[in-house]
C-alpha cells in the first residue's frame, strides 16, 4: 500500500451480503438463455425432423414420438451439444439413432416405400431422369428397393434432397459435409441405382 494512503475498512457483513446479492440476482438467467437457444434451434429444424422420421417409421404418431425422444436427449445435454463443431449435424445423428431405436423396439424396417411423399418425389424427380428406360410402375417398385440398398450417406442425401426438398446447402449442413460432396453423392447414387436396376442413366440437370 502506498505511504500516506488511508486504508479502507470493509464491513465483512456487507461484503457477504453483496456477494450473495450478486449470486442471487437472477440465478435462473443462464438456464433460461440455454432454453431460448434450444427453442430457437428446435423451431428451425423440428418440422424437417418430423418429416424425415415419418418417411422412416410410417406413422405420424410414431414420428412424433421419435422426435420427442430426440429433443429430450438434445435438451438434456444442450450445453454439451452447443460445443459440437456442427450442432445440426450432431442433432441429425441423434435423430437417426432414435429412428433406429424405434424401429428396433418395434421389430420393423424403414417404411420409406410406403410414404406418399416419397412416391411423389420419385415420380417427379428420380424417374424423370430415367423416364425412357422402363415403365413407371415397374420402375418405382424396383427403385424403392434399390434406394434402400444405397450406402448410408447416399441414402440420406437422396431422402433429404428429393423427398424432403432440402436445398443442397441445407443437406450439407445436416450431414456435415461440403456442398461439392452432396453433389458427388447424388451422382454416385444415380449411377448406383442405374446399375442396380440394369438401366442406362440418362443425362440431365441435377
Residue pairs with C-beta under 8 A, 6 or more apart in sequence:
1 7
34 78
34 79
35 75
37 78
37 82
38 74
38 75
38 78
41 87
41 91
42 71
42 74
45 88
45 91
46 67
46 71
48 164
48 166
49 67
49 70
49 91
49 95
50 63
50 64
50 67
51 63
51 117
51 164
52 95
52 99
52 159
52 160
52 164
53 62
53 63
53 64
53 66
53 67
53 95
53 98
53 99
54 60
54 63
54 115
54 117
55 110
55 111
55 112
55 115
55 117
55 118
55 159
55 163
55 164
56 63
56 66
56 99
56 103
56 110
56 111
56 112
57 63
57 66
57 99
57 102
57 103
57 108
57 110
57 111
58 111
58 114
58 115
62 102
62 106
65 102
66 95
66 98
66 99
66 102
67 95
67 98
69 98
69 101
69 102
70 91
70 94
70 95
70 98
73 94
73 98
74 81
74 91
74 94
81 87
81 90
81 91
84 90
85 176
86 173
86 176
88 173
88 174
88 176
89 173
89 174
89 175
89 176
92 174
92 175
99 110
103 109
103 110
110 148
112 118
112 144
112 147
112 148
112 159
112 163
113 144
113 145
113 148
115 163
117 163
117 164
118 144
118 159
118 163
119 140
121 162
121 163
121 165
122 140
122 143
122 144
122 162
123 136
123 140
125 162
126 143
126 158
126 162
126 190
126 193
127 136
127 139
127 140
127 143
128 204
129 190
129 201
129 202
129 204
130 139
130 194
130 197
130 199
130 201
130 202
131 202
132 202
133 139
133 199
133 200
133 202
134 142
134 197
134 199
139 197
142 197
143 193
143 197
146 192
146 193
146 196
146 197
147 155
147 158
147 189
147 193
148 155
149 196
150 158
150 189
150 192
150 193
153 175
153 177
153 185
154 185
154 188
154 189
154 192
155 189
156 171
156 174
156 175
157 171
157 175
157 182
157 185
157 186
157 189
158 186
158 189
160 166
160 170
160 171
160 174
160 175
161 168
161 171
161 182
161 186
166 174
168 179
168 182
168 183
169 179
171 182
172 178
172 179
172 181
172 182
175 182
177 185
183 206
186 206
187 206
190 201
191 201
193 201
194 200
194 201
